[in-house]
């Protein structure tokens, strides 16, 4: 065997890793920007309430945010419970496992280094 025989396999792994790293980096930047926007919005609400311009029902905001967090936790629990479930469909791709593992490794690197 020579390097030409391994070229498609290495291209799959390298391309998947690069795509995963790019997606992880982009997701981290979007989350960072969203956190700043939400933080500034809450700070603006607190300032406007302090000045007496508006009245904010913080209990309702807390209830709304707790419902959202509960939904996210339930969704993640459902996903994690189904990770090991057997799948009935057969894709027939011989390179799906290397591609998936390289994309997930790149995604984690993109999240961590972003």
C-alpha positions as CSV (number, residue, x, y, z in Angstrom):
1,X,0.0,0.0,0.0
2,X,1.2,3.5,-0.8
3,X,0.0,7.0,0.1
4,X,-2.4,7.1,-2.8
5,X,-4.5,4.3,-1.2
6,X,-4.9,6.4,2.0
7,X,-5.6,9.7,0.3
8,X,-9.5,9.5,0.4
9,X,-9.4,8.4,4.0
10,X,-7.0,11.2,5.1
11,X,-9.0,13.7,3.1
12,X,-12.1,12.7,4.9
13,X,-10.5,13.0,8.3
14,X,-8.7,16.3,7.6
15,X,-11.7,17.9,5.9
16,X,-14.1,16.8,8.7
17,X,-11.7,18.1,11.4
18,X,-11.4,21.4,9.6
19,X,-15.1,21.8,9.2
20,X,-15.8,20.8,12.8
21,X,-13.2,23.3,14.1
22,X,-14.7,26.1,12.0
23,X,-18.2,25.2,13.2
24,X,-17.1,25.1,16.8
25,X,-15.3,28.4,16.6
26,X,-18.3,30.1,14.9
27,X,-20.7,28.7,17.5
28,X,-18.6,29.9,20.3
29,X,-18.5,33.4,18.8
30,X,-22.2,33.5,18.3
31,X,-22.8,32.4,21.9
32,X,-20.4,35.0,23.2
33,X,-22.1,37.8,21.2
34,X,-25.6,36.6,22.4
35,X,-24.4,36.6,26.0
36,X,-23.1,40.2,25.7
37,X,-26.4,41.3,24.1
38,X,-28.5,39.6,26.8
39,X,-26.3,41.0,29.6
40,X,-26.5,44.6,28.2
41,X,-30.3,44.2,27.9
42,X,-30.7,43.1,31.5
43,X,-28.3,45.9,32.7
44,X,-30.4,48.4,30.7
45,X,-33.6,47.2,32.3
46,X,-32.0,47.4,35.8
47,X,-30.8,51.0,35.1
48,X,-34.2,52.1,33.7
49,X,-35.9,50.7,36.8
50,X,-33.4,52.4,39.1
51,X,-34.1,55.7,37.4
52,X,-37.9,55.1,37.8
53,X,-38.6,55.1,34.1
54,X,-40.0,51.6,34.0
55,X,-41.1,48.9,36.4
56,X,-39.7,45.5,35.8
57,X,-41.4,42.3,37.1
58,X,-38.2,40.4,38.0
59,X,-40.3,37.4,39.3
60,X,-41.8,37.0,35.9
61,X,-38.4,37.3,34.2
62,X,-37.0,34.7,36.5
63,X,-39.9,32.3,35.8
64,X,-39.5,32.8,32.1
65,X,-35.8,32.1,32.2
66,X,-36.2,29.0,34.5
67,X,-38.7,27.6,32.0
68,X,-36.2,28.1,29.2
69,X,-33.4,26.5,31.2
70,X,-35.7,23.5,32.1
71,X,-36.5,23.0,28.4
72,X,-32.8,23.0,27.5
73,X,-32.0,20.5,30.3
74,X,-34.8,18.2,29.3
75,X,-33.7,18.3,25.6
76,X,-30.1,17.5,26.5
77,X,-31.3,14.7,28.8
78,X,-33.4,13.3,26.0
79,X,-30.5,13.5,23.5
80,X,-28.0,11.9,26.0
81,X,-30.5,9.0,26.7
82,X,-30.7,8.3,23.0
83,X,-27.0,8.3,22.2
84,X,-26.5,4.6,22.8
85,X,-29.8,3.5,21.2
86,X,-29.5,1.1,18.3
87,X,-30.2,2.6,14.9
88,X,-32.2,0.6,12.4
89,X,-31.0,2.4,9.2
90,X,-27.8,1.5,7.5
91,X,-26.2,4.3,5.6
92,X,-23.9,2.1,3.7
93,X,-21.0,4.5,4.0
94,X,-17.7,3.0,4.9
95,X,-16.2,6.3,6.0
96,X,-19.0,7.6,8.3
97,X,-17.2,6.7,11.5
98,X,-13.9,8.5,10.7
99,X,-15.8,11.5,9.4
100,X,-18.0,11.8,12.5
101,X,-15.2,11.3,14.9
102,X,-13.0,13.9,13.1
103,X,-15.8,16.4,12.9
104,X,-16.5,16.0,16.6
105,X,-12.9,16.3,17.6
106,X,-12.5,19.5,15.4
107,X,-15.8,20.9,16.9
108,X,-14.5,20.4,20.4
109,X,-11.2,22.1,19.5
110,X,-13.0,25.0,17.9
111,X,-15.2,25.4,21.0
112,X,-12.2,25.2,23.4
113,X,-9.8,27.4,21.4
114,X,-12.4,29.9,20.0
